[in-house]
Amino acid sequence: MDGFALPETLSPEPMPVVISTTAYDEHAVRAFAVHAFDCLLKPFDNQRFG
């Protein structure tokens, strides 16, 4: 199972906060499609991580 399949197995109430990290723009778009709270595009700095 990958990080995109996991949220589909979870109950929507209460949905845990999911933050994706990726180096690929197309994966960021896909992360938001599965209701990710945020997506960090690599490389990211400590300020963005916070």
Residue pairs with C-beta under 8 A, 6 or more apart in sequence:
1 9
3 20
3 31
4 30
4 31
4 34
7 15
7 18
7 34
7 35
7 36
8 34
10 16
15 35
17 37
18 31
18 34
18 35
18 36
18 37
19 36
19 37
19 38
19 39
19 40
20 27
20 28
20 31
20 36
20 38
20 39
20 40
21 39
21 40
21 42
21 44
22 28
22 31
22 39
22 40
22 41
22 42
23 41
23 42
23 43
25 41
27 39
28 39
28 41
31 39
32 39
40 48
40 49
